[in-house]
Amino acid sequence: MEGPMKIGDLFAPAGRVALVTGGTSGLGHAIAEAFLQNGVDVAVCSRHPDSAPDLAELAAAEGRRYLAVRCDVTDEADVEALGDAVERALGPATLVVNSAGMNILKHAEEYDAESFNKVLHLNVTGTHLVSKMAARRWMIPAHKGRIVNLSSAKAFLAADRDYAAYCASKGAINMYTQQLACEWARFGITVNAIAPTFVVTPINADRMQDPVFYNSLVHRIPAGRLGKGRDMAAAALFLCSEGAAFVTGVTLKVDGGVTSMQ
């Protein structure tokens, strides 16, 4: 039998090194902050790795190690080079959050193949390449790991326009998460996803300046507010914790109830 464990210990991260893609902005930034504040060394990657000096400052204040790497997660060679950099600087990362993502707002009838594929390539292929690299290099050999993918309420709720590629990509993330969970459970790896409702991030900040649009969003959410970065960070920390060892293949809706009411 397993020995007794304090409830508080269950919420400790199940690893000491995390890799967060898209970690210099938006939800990835909030999640990277949360890891640093909870005893985890953090590597972030993005196309602009120097754009979050506050994370380096936080790491120093918390006594944690921090690495920022330029990486195009849709480029397999770049992802392998990312793995090399993380391993040299911090060691194996057995906590991975795939936060890099994008949308291109176009009506479906005007969505050209290049734009459509660009969204799917970053949101889905990028998630796969990083997950594959981390599992093969670090998690399968260690027989442990946590992967958290970024889905969206838009994987469950269609919009009136402009989200054809985004909704398709996030629906794919949900099923991809389930498939990885089934394939890698035997290696002690859990794979889950977080599905936020609207959170003010660089990807949507311009639209949030429209009071009609903003109020229409809040009106639909039973909790009466938009999501916050810390809401998503808390969910990611739970899914990366010791207590979530038996949670896998789940897309956790962190949405203030919006998908329940529609």
Salt bridges, closest charged atoms under 4 A:
ASP41 OD1 - ARG64 NE 3.08
ASP41 OD2 - ARG65 NE 2.97
ASP54 OD2 - HIS29 NE2 2.71
ASP72 OD1 - ARG47 NH2 3.35
GLU76 OE2 - LYS132 NZ 2.29
ASP78 OD2 - ARG70 NH1 3.86
GLU80 OE2 - ARG136 NH2 2.87
GLU80 OE1 - ARG137 NH2 3.34
ASP84 OD1 - ARG137 NH2 2.54
GLU87 OE1 - ARG137 NH1 3.24
ASP112 OD1 - LYS106 NZ 3.60
ASP160 OD2 - ARG161 NH1 3.02
ASP162 OD1 - HIS107 ND1 2.73
ASP162 OD2 - ARG161 NE 3.97
ASP231 OD2 - ARG225 NH1 2.91
